[in-house]
Amino acid sequence: MSVQELEQERRPRQAGFGATAWLRWVWRTLTSMRTALILLFLLALGSVPGSLVPQRGVEPDKVARIYEQDPTLAEWYDRFQLFEVFTSAWFAAIYLLLFASLIGCIIPRTATYLREVRRKPPAAPKHLSRLPHFATFEADLGVQQAAQRLRKARFRVVTGDGWVSAEKGYLRETGNLFFHIALLGILLAIGAGSLYGYRGNVLVVEGDGFANTVAAYDRYIPGSQVSAESLEPFSFQLTDFKVAYQVTGDKRGQALDYSAHLKVNDSPGASTRDFELKVNTPLEINGTQTYLIGNGYAPVFKVTDGKGQVAFEGAVPCLIEDKGTMTSGCVVKAPDAQPSQLGFLMRFLPTSVPLTDGTYASAFPGELNPEVQLIGAFTGDLGLRSGRPQSVYELAPPEVMKKLTPLVMGKAAPKPLAAGQSFDLPQGAGKLEFVGVKEWMTIQIAYDPGRVPALVSAATAVVAIALSLMIRRRRVFVRIDQGKVDVGGLTRTEGSEAGFAEEFADIVKVLSAGEKHVR
């Protein structure tokens, strides 16, 4: 072999970084504490849009209002799934990564914890004066007597020839471990709720009822393991809805209380019972909860067509345009009107007052002087039979609106109609009558089997993190030699030296004077 070949053999070879090494590196990075904290921060940060942007599952009327007022913004919100934050793909990705990271943290921590619990305190060092805390005194104290006094102070004790070693503070690691387990429990509870739970929204007008079936929901979001038979078979009727408003002072018009009076049947054969549904008082039947989340007005209209037939009669839920005054936009569609379909755009004013410029506005959100202002009346094909779904808050899509013939617009519109008043449409097209006012409520019905486990896990996490932060690992050593007693101590928790100094002084007093108290 030549000299060059010998030199090449002696040179260190560069280690390869193959697929196995990359996977090991990814797993170590994912299961590190830094990654877990980053993912927790991202999960909290990702929840912020869910609080700031209306969610379809909770406030569908506000989502519809954003689409109406700013379609471009609504499109971008929808593109990034901001209307459905907690069911979005990016939120689920953070959730699953955090889940994997916590499992990777818990497994090695559990093994380390079990080893630490079984491990006995180390033998006392020979030179205790080198420890951060040291005291010496003379006393007639035996090894077993010193060990007994430290045991009363809840130390784990090991004795030897002329020495005692004691340690406590293991609950710190217990709290740390249980905190991670509790976080994992929260994630599992959320996952169980997503799989076996469901939620849905529905709008109910006074006098109408609701039966807990899939077809009755306006919006229904089931878990992957939920079927139509999984729904609790209850029903109720909304008999009355009341809102109390502040009538005087700076907060005039502010809502004080919401109350929905229901006639509830817990099951198909059960007797009817009364229940008052409030914002913080949900209706609960066998784990299924019904929450009150919104309200508004539903004026009652009667539309008579050009042939004298009643083409439409009923309450129309209106979309709130101004929350402060409850001014609402209403849409009435009469697809059965003859000889041509009729459609109306209106504005409902709960407390109508005339303004100096001749227009009208609502001065109070309560129903003091309810009137309906006709914005526009149209005739023509509304496109309801095209098979394309339409919003109840929209008269027709823009391309269909262009083909409609306006009957009443702008200055031709009449003064606001009070209850019992009507307006005859031009060209003998029919008549619109404002009959009265009802109110509507929106409710969310949810079944979440992970709700109680999540609460228990959250409480466990709070207790565990308190233990982890408040308890210190510390060791105390005692050496006894011919009446001379040396006591040394140290902490195993960073930043707790100042707090341990006072405790160490108390331990020395207990050992020297036999006192039975240790802080």
MARMARPA-534070 format. One line per 5 residues: for each residue x, y, z of C-alpha. Coordinates in steps of 0.5 Angstrom, whole numbers, plus 500, padded with zeros to 3 digits. Layout:
<atoms>
X,Y,Z; ...
</atoms>
This chain:
<atoms>
500,500,500; 503,507,498; 504,513,503; 498,517,500; 493,511,501
495,510,508; 494,518,509; 487,517,506; 486,511,511; 488,515,517
483,521,515; 477,522,519; 471,520,514; 465,525,514; 459,522,517
453,521,513; 446,524,514; 441,519,511; 434,519,512; 434,515,519
438,521,522; 433,526,519; 427,523,522; 431,522,529; 432,530,528
425,532,526; 423,527,532; 427,531,537; 426,538,535; 418,536,535
418,533,542; 423,539,545; 420,543,550; 421,549,546; 417,546,540
412,545,545; 411,552,548; 412,555,541; 406,550,539; 402,552,545
403,560,543; 401,558,536; 395,555,538; 393,561,543; 395,566,537
390,562,532; 384,562,537; 385,570,537; 381,570,530; 376,566,533
374,571,538; 375,577,533; 371,574,527; 364,572,527; 364,564,526
359,561,522; 357,556,527; 356,561,532; 353,568,529; 351,566,522
347,573,521; 354,577,523; 357,573,517; 352,574,512; 352,581,514
360,582,512; 358,578,506; 353,584,504; 357,590,507; 364,588,504
364,581,499; 371,582,498; 373,582,505; 368,576,506; 372,572,501
379,573,504; 376,571,511; 373,565,507; 379,563,504; 383,563,510
378,559,514; 377,565,519; 369,564,519; 371,557,521; 377,558,525
376,552,530; 375,547,524; 380,550,519; 386,545,516; 391,550,519
388,550,526; 388,542,526; 395,542,524; 397,546,530; 393,541,534
396,535,531; 403,537,532; 402,539,539; 399,533,540; 405,529,538
410,534,541; 406,533,548; 406,525,547; 414,525,546; 415,530,552
411,525,557; 414,519,555; 421,520,557; 419,525,563; 415,519,565
421,514,565; 425,519,568; 420,521,574; 419,513,575; 427,513,576
427,519,580; 422,516,585; 425,510,586; 432,513,587; 434,514,594
438,520,596; 445,520,596; 450,519,601; 452,525,605; 458,529,603
464,529,607; 465,536,607; 458,539,609; 461,546,610; 462,547,602
455,546,601; 451,553,600; 448,552,607; 451,550,613; 451,550,620
454,546,626; 452,545,633; 454,541,639; 448,536,642; 447,529,644
444,527,638; 444,520,635; 443,518,627; 436,515,628; 434,521,632
436,526,627; 433,521,622; 426,521,625; 426,529,626; 427,530,619
422,524,617; 417,528,621; 418,534,616; 416,530,611; 423,528,608
425,522,605; 431,519,609; 437,515,608; 442,513,614; 449,511,614
455,510,619; 454,517,622; 450,521,617; 443,522,615; 441,524,608
434,527,607; 431,530,601; 424,532,599; 420,536,593; 418,531,589
411,534,588; 415,539,583; 416,533,578; 409,530,579; 406,537,578
410,538,572; 409,531,569; 401,532,571; 401,539,567; 403,535,561
398,530,562; 393,535,563; 394,538,557; 394,532,553; 388,530,556
385,537,554; 387,535,547; 384,528,547; 377,531,550; 377,536,544
378,531,539; 373,526,543; 368,532,542; 370,533,535; 369,526,533
362,524,537; 359,531,538; 355,535,534; 353,543,534; 348,546,530
344,553,529; 337,555,528; 333,561,528; 326,560,531; 320,566,531
315,567,536; 310,562,536; 314,557,532; 317,550,534; 323,546,534
325,539,534; 332,536,534; 332,533,528; 338,534,522; 332,537,517
330,542,522; 337,546,523; 339,552,519; 346,550,520; 349,543,522
356,540,524; 356,533,526; 362,529,528; 365,524,524; 362,519,528
355,522,529; 349,519,525; 342,522,525; 340,517,530; 345,520,535
341,526,536; 337,527,543; 330,527,541; 327,533,544; 323,539,542
320,546,544; 316,551,542; 318,559,543; 312,562,546; 315,569,548
321,573,547; 323,579,551; 328,584,551; 329,589,557; 333,595,555
336,601,559; 331,607,558; 334,613,561; 342,615,562; 348,615,558
347,607,557; 340,608,554; 338,603,549; 343,598,552; 340,591,553
339,589,560; 336,582,559; 334,577,554; 329,572,556; 326,566,551
320,562,554; 319,555,552; 315,549,552; 319,543,552; 318,536,551
324,532,553; 322,526,549; 317,525,544; 312,522,550; 314,526,555
310,531,558; 311,539,557; 314,543,562; 316,551,562; 323,553,561
326,560,561; 332,560,556; 337,566,558; 344,567,555; 347,564,561
342,559,563; 342,554,557; 337,548,556; 340,542,558; 337,535,556
342,529,557; 348,532,556; 345,536,550; 345,544,551; 341,549,548
344,556,548; 341,563,546; 346,567,542; 342,572,538; 335,575,537
332,580,532; 325,582,529; 321,578,525; 315,583,522; 309,579,519
307,581,512; 301,579,508; 302,580,500; 296,580,496; 297,579,488
294,582,482; 289,577,482; 286,578,489; 289,572,492; 294,571,498
301,570,495; 304,570,502; 303,571,509; 307,570,515; 313,573,519
320,575,516; 326,575,520; 330,581,518; 337,582,518; 340,587,524
343,593,520; 344,597,526; 345,594,533; 344,600,537; 337,602,534
336,595,532; 334,598,525; 333,591,520; 333,590,513; 327,585,511
326,581,504; 319,579,502; 319,574,497; 312,572,494; 314,566,488
307,564,488; 304,571,486; 300,572,479; 301,574,474; 308,575,476
312,574,482; 313,579,487; 319,581,491; 320,587,497; 326,590,500
324,594,507; 327,597,513; 324,595,520; 324,601,525; 323,599,532
321,606,534; 320,610,528; 321,617,528; 321,623,523; 328,626,521
328,634,519; 330,632,512; 324,628,511; 327,621,512; 325,616,518
330,613,523; 329,608,529; 331,612,536; 331,606,540; 332,599,540
325,597,543; 319,596,540; 315,603,542; 313,605,535; 314,599,530
314,601,523; 316,598,516; 319,603,511; 318,600,503; 325,601,500
323,598,493; 318,593,490; 320,589,484; 316,584,479; 319,578,475
322,572,476; 326,572,482; 330,565,480; 327,561,486; 326,555,481
333,555,478; 335,550,483; 341,555,486; 340,556,493; 339,563,495
339,567,502; 333,569,505; 336,576,507; 337,577,499; 332,578,494
336,575,488; 343,575,486; 345,581,482; 344,578,475; 337,576,477
336,583,480; 338,586,473; 332,583,470; 327,585,475; 322,590,473
321,596,479; 315,598,481; 316,602,487; 323,606,488; 326,612,491
321,618,492; 315,613,490; 316,609,496; 310,611,501; 311,613,508
313,608,513; 307,603,515; 305,602,522; 302,595,524; 295,594,520
297,599,514; 297,597,507; 300,599,501; 297,598,494; 302,597,488
302,601,482; 299,597,475; 294,593,479; 300,588,481; 298,587,488
298,590,495; 303,589,501; 300,589,508; 304,590,515; 300,586,520
304,586,526; 311,584,529; 314,578,532; 321,577,535; 326,571,533
332,568,537; 338,564,534; 340,558,538; 346,554,538; 345,546,540
351,543,542; 353,536,544; 360,535,547; 362,529,550; 369,532,552
366,538,556; 367,535,563; 374,531,561; 376,538,558; 374,541,565
377,536,569; 384,536,565; 384,544,565; 383,544,573; 388,539,574
393,543,569; 392,549,574; 393,545,580; 399,541,577; 403,548,575
402,551,581; 405,545,585; 411,545,579; 412,553,581; 411,553,588
415,547,590; 422,546,591; 427,540,590; 432,541,596; 437,536,600
439,536,607; 445,532,610; 447,531,617; 454,528,620; 454,527,627
461,525,630; 462,525,638; 457,530,639; 459,535,634; 453,536,629
454,538,622; 448,540,617; 448,542,610; 443,543,605; 442,545,598
437,546,593; 436,543,586; 431,548,583; 434,554,580; 433,561,583
430,558,590; 436,559,594; 433,565,598; 427,562,600; 431,555,602
435,559,607; 429,561,612; 427,554,611; 434,551,613; 435,555,619
428,552,622; 431,545,620; 437,547,624; 433,549,630; 429,542,629
435,538,630; 438,542,635; 432,543,640; 427,538,638; 422,543,635
416,540,631; 415,545,626; 418,546,620; 416,551,614
</atoms>
